[in-house]
């Protein structure tokens, strides 16, 4: 990509993206309950009466709660046999990184931004200081992508606007000591070209990058004042995915500050979008907020007119001043009256009556058509957003439970593709985690992660079976790994349902020789939320019990081989029975009957090992 092309792309995206950014800011204000703008512009309640029916927040809140897992986890399947030995450590590492990043919070923000803006982006980076992977949710106003790409994989470039403080920018123009993977240190030149960096002009934070800059929230004022303390330099980070190059450039300066290869060998594109609604013309999506933009405006205007009409219905007292003696005193006492029991003295002039002196303004009536129009608008909004009233806690809207079940099933079907979009993002985060650890985990570095059972695992390049990034340029594809996402609130995979099913089939499972009892018990303890370390015996104790049982069994076998069965007239311990009386043997009836069959004394003596055995 030539320097002039980069500058033209930046200017085109910035200029033609202004209407889109304005629409995003407007919807963000509506989401935050500021449909009518700043409260300071509205004046007090006496000057301005406005009603805001916040459907955007209601829909976004319900959507995020329904499609984002509360605890994102993955189960890793490896289809490449040489890597099968690393499955447990890779899975534990991915889930540990998810917990460290609080991935659920990042997915909440991505889903909310996609609802209001149509699209949002997740960025995966390696933190050299923390030696771990970081996931950063990005506002779409910070990202420029190829609008002509048919799919995200065909995207030719990604440009990110990165505001830096003046101190951070100057730090990039100085030399610094870098520690390599083999433990050695080197002192390369500065990352930024000194002659180009001199063209940078530090100024206040760019307002067009500040999301919801016109909102009236206290934190915004604080944020603006704090950011004004620093001077800012806007740097554009250009990822050329075709040529595999990375550029850092300034606006209106063709020569780049830095030009190098893409930073990650195993993760060429460190960005991934979340888009719930396809706009059918590109990869930017269409927001749910834009679909109901005009309907929400009409509803809020109609509700505001209704509340103003309600205030206009309050009657105003009118008095004929020519009929009242000491009119100013009467007006003062009338204004001071605040209770129905207050008495206001009124002295009329001769010949005047109360009916002729005191009157009230007429009360206007509201047309019935007003309520019908409002109901139609609300129905249209809920139809577009598929947001039934009972989904927000109003359970009286449905007449029977079957209606609720049918509507909930329809909502789950409609949100199926949104759930899949979030699951694909979680899978991508797992791939990015393994890619960056394979590349940047040092030869002697050891990190610790917890598996599903809560056991601590030591993870190194050896246990991950990592490849050398200097020798392997290509990253593995989906045929090597697949991820199964733990569903959110799934009835089929909830612990109570699994426990009920396991209790039904547990007797059968225990009898099967193919089932390993230790793993079955571990699964049962996991569903009961019991730590196996607290209740299960250690491996040493199990080995000692097995050795004792084996020794006892061996002793019994040896004793049986030496003694045999006692002879007739002899006790089991070898002593003779007095008076030659016989002793009953197990399975032998008195009189020589064994198992209900007649048997001769010679045969009986031979079975008992006594006289009669031929030598």
C-alpha positions as CSV (number, residue, x, y, z in Angstrom):
1,X,0.0,0.0,0.0
2,X,1.5,3.3,-1.1
3,X,1.7,6.2,1.4
4,X,-0.6,8.4,-0.7
5,X,-3.2,5.7,-0.7
6,X,-3.1,5.4,3.0
7,X,-3.6,9.2,3.4
8,X,-6.5,9.2,0.9
9,X,-8.2,6.3,2.8
10,X,-7.9,8.0,6.1
11,X,-9.3,11.3,4.8
12,X,-12.2,9.5,3.0
13,X,-13.2,7.4,6.0
14,X,-13.0,10.4,8.3
15,X,-15.0,12.8,6.1
16,X,-17.7,10.4,4.8
17,X,-18.1,8.8,8.3
18,X,-19.4,12.1,9.9
19,X,-23.1,11.3,9.3
20,X,-22.7,7.8,10.7
21,X,-20.9,9.1,13.8
22,X,-23.6,11.7,14.4
23,X,-26.3,8.9,14.2
24,X,-24.3,6.8,16.7
25,X,-24.0,9.7,19.1
26,X,-27.8,10.3,18.8
27,X,-28.6,6.7,19.6
28,X,-26.2,6.6,22.4
29,X,-27.9,9.6,24.0
30,X,-31.3,7.9,23.6
31,X,-29.8,4.8,25.3
32,X,-28.6,6.9,28.2
33,X,-32.0,8.5,28.6
34,X,-31.2,11.8,26.9
35,X,-33.6,11.8,24.0
36,X,-34.3,15.5,24.4
37,X,-30.6,16.5,24.7
38,X,-29.0,18.2,27.7
39,X,-31.1,19.0,30.7
40,X,-29.4,22.4,30.9
41,X,-30.8,23.2,27.4
42,X,-34.3,22.2,28.5
43,X,-34.4,24.5,31.5
44,X,-36.4,23.8,34.6
45,X,-39.5,21.6,34.8
46,X,-41.6,24.8,34.5
47,X,-40.1,25.7,31.2
48,X,-39.8,22.3,29.6
49,X,-41.8,19.1,30.0
50,X,-40.4,16.1,28.1
51,X,-41.1,12.4,28.2
52,X,-38.6,9.7,27.1
53,X,-39.8,6.1,26.6
54,X,-36.4,4.4,26.6
55,X,-37.0,1.4,24.3
56,X,-33.3,1.3,23.2
57,X,-32.1,0.5,26.7
58,X,-34.9,-2.0,27.3
59,X,-34.1,-3.9,24.1
60,X,-30.3,-3.7,24.6
61,X,-30.5,-5.0,28.2
62,X,-32.8,-7.9,27.2
63,X,-30.6,-8.8,24.2
64,X,-27.3,-8.8,26.2
65,X,-28.8,-10.9,28.9
66,X,-30.1,-13.4,26.4
67,X,-27.1,-13.9,24.1
68,X,-24.0,-13.4,26.2
69,X,-22.9,-16.3,28.5
70,X,-22.5,-15.2,32.1
71,X,-19.3,-17.3,32.3
72,X,-17.7,-17.8,28.9
73,X,-15.8,-21.1,28.8
74,X,-14.8,-23.5,26.0
75,X,-14.1,-27.2,25.6
76,X,-11.3,-27.8,23.2
77,X,-11.3,-30.6,20.7
78,X,-8.1,-31.4,18.8
79,X,-8.3,-33.2,15.5
80,X,-4.6,-33.1,14.8
81,X,-3.2,-36.2,16.5
82,X,0.3,-34.9,17.3
83,X,-1.3,-32.1,19.4
84,X,-3.7,-34.3,21.4
85,X,-1.3,-34.4,24.4
86,X,-1.7,-30.6,24.8
87,X,-5.5,-30.5,24.9
88,X,-5.9,-30.2,28.6
89,X,-3.2,-27.5,29.0
90,X,-4.5,-25.5,26.1
91,X,-8.1,-25.6,27.3
92,X,-7.1,-24.6,30.8
93,X,-5.0,-21.7,29.5
94,X,-7.8,-20.4,27.3
95,X,-10.4,-20.4,30.1
96,X,-7.9,-18.9,32.5
97,X,-7.2,-16.0,30.1
98,X,-11.0,-15.5,29.7
99,X,-11.4,-15.2,33.4
100,X,-8.4,-12.8,33.8
101,X,-9.9,-10.5,31.0
102,X,-13.4,-10.7,32.4
103,X,-14.5,-11.6,28.9
104,X,-18.2,-11.5,29.8
105,X,-17.9,-7.7,30.5
106,X,-16.2,-7.2,27.1
107,X,-18.9,-9.2,25.4
108,X,-21.5,-7.1,27.1
109,X,-20.0,-3.9,25.7
110,X,-19.6,-5.4,22.2
111,X,-23.2,-6.5,22.1
112,X,-24.4,-3.1,23.3
113,X,-22.3,-1.2,20.7
114,X,-23.5,-3.6,18.0
115,X,-27.1,-2.9,18.9
116,X,-26.7,0.9,18.8
117,X,-24.1,1.2,16.0
118,X,-24.6,-1.9,13.9
119,X,-21.0,-3.2,14.5
120,X,-18.3,-3.3,17.1
121,X,-14.7,-4.8,17.2
122,X,-12.6,-6.9,19.5
123,X,-8.8,-6.5,19.4
124,X,-6.4,-9.1,20.7
125,X,-3.0,-7.9,21.9
126,X,0.0,-9.3,23.8
127,X,1.0,-7.5,26.9
128,X,4.8,-7.7,27.3
129,X,4.6,-6.4,30.9
130,X,2.0,-8.8,32.1
131,X,3.0,-11.6,29.7
132,X,-0.5,-12.4,28.8
133,X,-3.2,-11.7,26.2
134,X,-5.5,-8.7,26.5
135,X,-8.9,-8.3,24.8
136,X,-10.0,-4.8,24.1
137,X,-13.5,-3.9,22.9
138,X,-13.4,-1.0,20.4
139,X,-15.9,1.6,19.4
140,X,-16.6,1.4,15.7
141,X,-15.7,5.1,15.3
142,X,-12.1,4.1,15.9
143,X,-11.9,1.5,13.1
144,X,-11.8,1.9,9.3
145,X,-12.2,-1.2,7.3
146,X,-12.6,-2.1,3.6
147,X,-16.2,-1.4,2.6
148,X,-16.0,-3.5,-0.6
149,X,-14.9,-6.7,1.1
150,X,-17.6,-9.4,0.7
151,X,-16.6,-11.1,4.0
152,X,-14.4,-10.2,6.9
153,X,-11.8,-12.7,5.8
154,X,-11.4,-10.9,2.5
155,X,-10.8,-7.5,4.2
156,X,-7.7,-5.8,2.7
157,X,-6.9,-3.4,5.5
158,X,-7.8,-2.3,9.0
159,X,-7.0,1.2,10.2
160,X,-7.3,2.1,13.9
161,X,-7.2,5.7,15.2
162,X,-5.0,5.7,18.3
163,X,-4.9,8.9,20.4
164,X,-1.6,9.2,22.3
165,X,-0.5,11.7,24.9
166,X,2.4,13.9,24.0
167,X,4.6,12.0,26.5
168,X,3.7,8.6,25.1
169,X,4.4,9.8,21.6
170,X,7.8,11.2,22.5
171,X,8.7,7.9,24.2
172,X,8.2,6.2,20.8
173,X,10.9,8.4,19.3
174,X,13.6,7.4,21.8
175,X,15.8,4.3,22.0
176,X,15.0,1.7,24.6
177,X,16.4,-1.6,25.9
178,X,14.5,-4.7,24.7
179,X,14.8,-8.1,26.2
180,X,14.6,-10.9,23.6
181,X,13.2,-14.4,24.1
182,X,16.6,-16.0,24.8
183,X,17.2,-13.6,27.7
184,X,19.6,-11.3,25.9
185,X,19.2,-7.5,25.6
186,X,19.5,-5.2,22.7
187,X,19.1,-1.5,22.1
188,X,17.6,-0.9,18.7
189,X,16.8,2.5,17.3
190,X,13.6,4.4,18.1
191,X,10.3,3.0,16.8
192,X,9.3,6.3,15.1
193,X,11.2,8.2,12.5
194,X,12.5,11.4,14.1
195,X,12.1,13.6,11.1
196,X,8.5,12.5,10.6
197,X,7.6,12.7,14.2
198,X,8.7,16.4,14.3
199,X,5.6,17.1,12.1
200,X,3.2,16.0,14.9
201,X,1.2,18.7,16.5
202,X,-0.1,18.0,20.0
203,X,-3.6,19.4,20.7
204,X,-6.7,18.6,22.7
205,X,-8.4,15.3,22.5
206,X,-10.2,14.8,19.2
207,X,-13.9,15.4,19.8
208,X,-15.0,13.3,16.9
209,X,-13.5,10.2,18.6
210,X,-15.3,10.8,21.9
211,X,-18.4,8.7,21.9
212,X,-21.5,10.5,23.0
213,X,-19.7,13.9,23.2
214,X,-23.1,15.7,23.5
215,X,-24.5,13.7,26.4
216,X,-25.2,15.4,29.7
217,X,-23.6,13.0,32.1
218,X,-21.4,14.2,35.0
219,X,-18.6,11.8,34.0
220,X,-18.4,13.4,30.6
221,X,-17.6,16.8,32.0
222,X,-15.0,15.3,34.3
223,X,-13.6,13.3,31.4
224,X,-13.3,16.3,29.2
225,X,-11.6,18.4,31.8
226,X,-9.2,15.7,32.8
227,X,-8.2,14.9,29.2
228,X,-7.7,18.6,28.5
229,X,-4.8,18.5,31.0
230,X,-2.8,16.5,28.4
231,X,-1.8,17.3,24.9
232,X,-2.8,14.6,22.4
233,X,-1.3,13.3,19.2
234,X,-3.5,11.2,16.9
235,X,-1.7,8.3,15.2
236,X,-3.3,6.0,12.7
237,X,-2.3,2.3,12.9
238,X,-2.6,0.8,9.4
239,X,-2.7,-3.0,9.0
240,X,-2.1,-3.9,5.4
241,X,-3.4,-7.5,5.3
242,X,-2.5,-8.1,1.7
243,X,1.2,-7.2,1.8
244,X,1.5,-8.2,5.5
245,X,2.7,-4.7,6.6
246,X,2.1,-2.5,9.6
247,X,2.3,1.3,9.3
248,X,2.0,4.1,11.9
249,X,1.2,7.4,10.2
250,X,0.1,10.9,11.0
251,X,-2.7,12.7,9.3
252,X,-1.6,14.8,6.3
253,X,1.9,13.3,6.3
254,X,2.6,10.7,3.6
255,X,5.8,9.4,5.0
256,X,5.0,6.9,7.8
257,X,6.3,7.1,11.3
258,X,7.0,3.4,11.3
259,X,6.9,0.6,8.7
260,X,7.3,-3.1,9.6
261,X,5.8,-6.5,9.2
262,X,2.5,-7.4,10.9
263,X,3.2,-7.9,14.6
264,X,1.8,-11.4,15.1
265,X,3.0,-14.3,13.0
266,X,0.2,-16.7,14.0
267,X,-2.5,-14.1,14.1
268,X,-2.3,-11.9,11.0
269,X,-5.6,-10.0,11.7
270,X,-5.8,-9.1,15.4
271,X,-9.3,-7.6,15.0
272,X,-12.7,-9.3,14.7
273,X,-16.2,-7.7,14.4
274,X,-19.5,-8.4,16.1
275,X,-22.4,-7.7,13.8
276,X,-26.0,-8.9,14.5
277,X,-27.8,-7.6,11.4
278,X,-26.4,-7.8,7.9
279,X,-26.9,-4.6,5.8
280,X,-26.5,-6.8,2.7
281,X,-24.2,-4.3,1.0
282,X,-21.0,-4.6,3.1
283,X,-19.5,-5.7,6.4
284,X,-20.6,-2.8,8.6
285,X,-24.0,-4.0,9.6
286,X,-27.3,-2.2,10.4
287,X,-28.2,-1.3,14.0
288,X,-31.4,-2.2,15.7
289,X,-31.6,1.4,16.9
290,X,-31.7,2.7,13.3
291,X,-34.6,0.4,12.5
292,X,-36.8,2.1,15.1
293,X,-35.3,5.5,14.9
294,X,-38.4,7.4,13.5
295,X,-40.8,5.3,15.6
296,X,-39.1,6.2,18.8
297,X,-39.1,9.9,17.9
298,X,-42.8,9.8,17.2
299,X,-43.6,8.0,20.4
300,X,-41.6,10.4,22.6
301,X,-43.1,13.4,20.9
302,X,-46.6,12.0,21.3
303,X,-46.0,11.2,25.0
304,X,-44.6,14.7,25.6
305,X,-47.7,16.2,24.0
306,X,-49.9,14.1,26.2
307,X,-48.1,15.2,29.4
308,X,-48.3,18.8,28.3
309,X,-52.1,18.3,27.6
310,X,-52.5,16.9,31.1
311,X,-50.9,20.0,32.5
312,X,-53.1,22.2,30.3
313,X,-56.2,20.5,31.8
314,X,-55.5,22.0,35.3
315,X,-58.1,24.8,35.5
316,X,-57.0,28.4,36.1
317,X,-59.0,30.7,38.4
318,X,-60.3,34.0,36.9
319,X,-61.8,36.8,39.0
320,X,-63.5,40.0,37.9
321,X,-61.5,42.6,39.7
322,X,-64.2,45.3,39.3
323,X,-66.6,43.2,41.4
324,X,-64.3,42.7,44.4
325,X,-63.5,45.2,47.1
326,X,-59.8,45.2,48.1
327,X,-58.8,43.0,45.1
328,X,-55.1,42.9,45.9
329,X,-55.7,41.5,49.4
330,X,-58.0,38.8,47.9
331,X,-55.4,37.7,45.4
332,X,-52.7,37.5,48.1
333,X,-54.9,35.3,50.4
334,X,-56.0,33.1,47.4
335,X,-52.4,32.5,46.5
336,X,-51.5,31.6,50.1
337,X,-54.3,29.0,50.4
338,X,-52.8,25.5,50.1
339,X,-55.5,23.2,51.5
340,X,-59.1,22.5,50.7
341,X,-60.0,23.6,54.3
342,X,-58.5,27.0,53.9
343,X,-61.0,29.9,53.9
344,X,-60.5,32.9,51.7
345,X,-62.7,35.9,52.6
346,X,-64.2,37.6,49.6
347,X,-66.1,40.9,49.9
348,X,-68.1,41.7,46.8
349,X,-69.5,45.0,45.7
350,X,-73.2,45.6,46.0
351,X,-75.2,44.0,43.3
352,X,-72.5,41.4,42.3
353,X,-72.7,37.6,42.8
354,X,-70.1,34.8,43.0
355,X,-71.3,33.4,39.7
356,X,-70.6,36.7,38.0
357,X,-67.2,37.3,39.8
358,X,-65.3,33.9,39.9
359,X,-64.8,31.5,36.9
360,X,-62.4,28.9,35.7
361,X,-60.8,28.2,32.3
362,X,-62.4,25.3,30.3
363,X,-60.8,21.9,30.4
364,X,-59.8,20.6,27.0
365,X,-60.5,17.0,26.1
366,X,-58.1,14.5,24.6
367,X,-59.2,12.8,21.4
368,X,-59.6,9.0,21.6
369,X,-57.5,8.8,18.4
370,X,-54.5,9.8,20.4
371,X,-54.4,6.5,22.4
372,X,-55.0,4.5,19.2
373,X,-52.0,6.1,17.5
374,X,-49.8,5.5,20.5
375,X,-50.8,1.9,20.7
376,X,-50.0,1.4,17.0
377,X,-46.5,3.0,17.4
378,X,-45.7,0.8,20.4
379,X,-46.9,-2.2,18.6
380,X,-44.7,-1.4,15.6
381,X,-41.6,-0.8,17.8
382,X,-42.1,-4.1,19.7
383,X,-42.7,-5.9,16.4
384,X,-39.4,-4.7,14.9
385,X,-37.4,-5.4,18.0
386,X,-39.4,-8.5,19.0
387,X,-39.6,-7.2,22.5
388,X,-42.8,-8.4,24.2
389,X,-43.9,-6.6,27.3
390,X,-43.6,-9.6,29.6
391,X,-39.9,-9.9,28.7
392,X,-39.5,-6.7,30.8
393,X,-41.3,-8.1,33.8
394,X,-44.9,-7.4,32.8
395,X,-46.5,-10.8,33.1
396,X,-50.1,-9.8,32.7
397,X,-49.9,-9.3,29.0
398,X,-50.4,-12.9,28.1
399,X,-53.6,-14.7,28.9
400,X,-52.3,-18.3,29.1
401,X,-48.9,-19.8,29.7
402,X,-48.9,-21.4,26.3
403,X,-48.7,-17.9,24.7
404,X,-45.7,-17.1,26.8
405,X,-44.0,-20.4,25.9
406,X,-44.6,-19.9,22.2
407,X,-43.3,-16.3,22.3
408,X,-40.2,-17.3,24.2
409,X,-39.5,-20.1,21.7
410,X,-39.9,-17.5,18.9
411,X,-37.5,-15.1,20.6
412,X,-34.9,-17.9,21.1
413,X,-35.1,-18.8,17.5
414,X,-34.7,-15.2,16.4
415,X,-31.8,-14.7,18.7
416,X,-30.1,-17.9,17.5
417,X,-27.9,-16.1,15.0
418,X,-27.0,-13.5,17.6
419,X,-26.0,-16.3,20.0
420,X,-24.0,-17.9,17.3
421,X,-22.2,-14.6,16.6
422,X,-21.2,-14.3,20.2
423,X,-20.0,-18.0,20.2
424,X,-17.9,-17.3,17.1
425,X,-16.3,-14.4,18.9
426,X,-15.5,-16.6,21.9
427,X,-14.0,-19.2,19.7
428,X,-11.9,-16.5,18.0
429,X,-10.7,-15.3,21.4
430,X,-9.6,-18.8,22.2
431,X,-7.7,-19.1,18.9
432,X,-6.1,-15.7,19.5
433,X,-5.0,-16.7,23.0
434,X,-3.2,-19.8,21.8
435,X,-1.7,-18.0,18.8
436,X,-0.1,-15.2,21.0
437,X,1.1,-17.6,23.7
438,X,2.7,-19.9,21.1
439,X,4.6,-16.9,19.7
440,X,5.6,-14.9,22.8
441,X,5.8,-17.4,25.7
442,X,9.5,-17.6,26.6
443,X,11.5,-20.8,26.5
444,X,11.9,-20.8,30.3
445,X,8.6,-19.1,31.1
446,X,6.0,-21.0,33.2
447,X,2.4,-19.8,33.7
448,X,-0.3,-21.4,35.8
449,X,-3.8,-22.1,34.9
450,X,-6.8,-24.0,36.4
451,X,-8.6,-26.8,34.7
452,X,-12.4,-27.5,34.9
453,X,-12.0,-29.4,38.2
454,X,-10.0,-26.6,39.8
455,X,-6.6,-28.3,39.6
456,X,-3.6,-26.1,39.0
457,X,-1.6,-26.8,35.9
458,X,1.9,-25.6,35.0
459,X,2.0,-24.5,31.4
460,X,5.2,-24.0,29.3
461,X,6.1,-24.2,25.7
462,X,6.7,-27.9,26.1
463,X,3.3,-28.7,27.6
464,X,1.6,-26.6,24.9
465,X,3.6,-28.3,22.1
466,X,4.2,-24.8,20.8
467,X,5.8,-24.2,17.4
468,X,8.8,-21.9,16.8
469,X,7.5,-18.6,15.3
470,X,10.8,-18.1,13.4
471,X,10.2,-21.4,11.5
472,X,6.5,-21.6,11.2
473,X,4.8,-18.6,9.5
474,X,1.3,-20.1,8.9
475,X,-1.2,-20.4,11.7
476,X,-3.3,-23.5,12.2
477,X,-6.8,-23.6,10.7
478,X,-10.1,-24.9,12.0
479,X,-9.3,-28.4,11.0
480,X,-6.8,-28.6,13.9
481,X,-9.0,-27.2,16.7
482,X,-12.7,-26.8,17.4
483,X,-14.3,-25.1,20.4
484,X,-17.6,-26.0,22.1
485,X,-19.0,-23.0,23.9
486,X,-20.7,-23.5,27.2
487,X,-24.3,-22.3,26.6
488,X,-25.9,-19.7,28.8
489,X,-28.9,-20.9,30.8
490,X,-29.4,-23.9,28.6
491,X,-32.1,-26.2,30.0
492,X,-30.5,-29.3,28.6
493,X,-27.0,-28.6,30.0
494,X,-27.9,-27.1,33.4
495,X,-26.6,-28.9,36.5
496,X,-30.1,-29.8,37.9
497,X,-31.1,-31.4,34.7
498,X,-27.8,-33.3,34.4
499,X,-28.0,-34.5,37.9
500,X,-31.5,-35.8,37.3
501,X,-30.4,-37.6,34.2
502,X,-27.3,-39.0,35.8
503,X,-29.3,-40.4,38.8
504,X,-31.5,-42.3,36.4
505,X,-28.7,-43.9,34.5
506,X,-26.0,-44.2,37.3
507,X,-26.7,-47.8,38.2
508,X,-26.3,-48.8,34.5
509,X,-23.2,-46.7,34.0
510,X,-21.5,-48.3,37.0
511,X,-22.0,-51.8,35.7
512,X,-20.5,-51.1,32.3
513,X,-16.9,-52.2,32.0
514,X,-16.1,-49.4,29.5
515,X,-16.9,-46.7,32.1
516,X,-14.0,-45.4,34.2
517,X,-15.5,-44.9,37.7
518,X,-13.0,-42.3,38.7
519,X,-14.0,-40.0,35.9
520,X,-17.7,-40.7,36.5
521,X,-17.3,-39.7,40.2
522,X,-15.3,-36.6,39.2
523,X,-18.2,-35.6,36.9
524,X,-20.7,-36.2,39.6
525,X,-18.8,-34.1,42.1
526,X,-18.4,-31.3,39.6
527,X,-22.2,-31.1,39.1
528,X,-22.6,-31.1,42.9
529,X,-20.1,-28.2,43.1
530,X,-17.9,-30.2,45.4
531,X,-14.1,-29.9,45.2
532,X,-12.7,-33.4,44.5
533,X,-9.6,-32.6,46.5
534,X,-11.7,-32.1,49.7
535,X,-13.5,-35.4,49.6
536,X,-11.6,-37.9,47.5
537,X,-8.7,-40.0,48.8
538,X,-5.2,-39.3,47.6
539,X,-3.4,-41.5,45.1
540,X,-1.1,-42.7,47.8
541,X,-4.0,-43.8,50.0
542,X,-5.7,-45.6,47.2
543,X,-2.4,-47.4,46.3
544,X,-2.0,-48.5,50.0
545,X,-5.6,-49.9,50.1
546,X,-5.1,-51.8,46.8
547,X,-1.8,-53.3,48.1
548,X,-3.5,-54.4,51.4
549,X,-6.4,-56.0,49.5
550,X,-4.1,-57.8,47.1
551,X,-2.0,-59.1,50.1
552,X,-5.1,-60.4,51.9
553,X,-6.4,-62.1,48.7
554,X,-3.0,-63.8,48.1
555,X,-2.9,-65.1,51.7
556,X,-6.4,-66.6,51.4
557,X,-5.5,-68.3,48.2
558,X,-2.3,-69.8,49.7
559,X,-4.2,-71.0,52.9
560,X,-6.9,-72.7,50.7
561,X,-4.3,-74.4,48.5
562,X,-2.4,-75.9,51.6
563,X,-5.4,-77.0,53.8
564,X,-8.2,-78.0,51.3
565,X,-11.5,-79.2,52.6
566,X,-11.6,-81.1,56.0
567,X,-12.1,-84.9,55.9
568,X,-15.2,-86.6,57.3
569,X,-15.1,-86.6,61.1
570,X,-12.6,-83.8,61.1
571,X,-13.3,-80.1,62.0
572,X,-12.2,-77.4,59.6
573,X,-9.2,-76.6,61.8
574,X,-8.0,-80.3,61.5
575,X,-9.2,-81.5,64.9
576,X,-11.2,-84.8,65.2
577,X,-14.8,-84.7,66.2
578,X,-15.5,-86.7,69.3
579,X,-17.4,-90.1,69.0
580,X,-16.7,-90.1,65.3
581,X,-19.7,-87.8,64.5
582,X,-19.7,-86.3,61.1
583,X,-19.7,-82.5,60.5
584,X,-21.9,-80.9,58.0
585,X,-20.1,-79.2,55.1
586,X,-21.5,-76.4,53.0
587,X,-23.6,-77.9,50.2
588,X,-23.3,-81.4,51.7
589,X,-26.4,-82.9,53.3
590,X,-26.2,-85.6,56.0
591,X,-26.4,-89.0,54.6
592,X,-24.2,-88.3,51.6
593,X,-26.5,-86.1,49.6
594,X,-24.9,-83.2,47.8
595,X,-27.1,-80.6,46.1
596,X,-30.1,-82.9,46.3
597,X,-28.3,-85.8,44.5
598,X,-27.4,-89.2,45.9
599,X,-23.6,-89.8,46.0
600,X,-21.6,-92.8,47.1
601,X,-19.4,-92.6,50.2
602,X,-16.3,-93.3,48.1
603,X,-17.1,-90.4,45.8
604,X,-17.8,-88.2,48.7
605,X,-14.5,-89.1,50.4
606,X,-12.7,-88.4,47.1
607,X,-14.4,-84.9,46.8
608,X,-13.4,-84.1,50.5
609,X,-9.8,-85.1,50.0
610,X,-9.9,-87.9,52.5
611,X,-9.6,-91.7,52.3
612,X,-10.5,-93.2,49.0
613,X,-8.4,-91.0,46.8
614,X,-6.4,-93.1,44.4
615,X,-2.7,-92.8,44.4
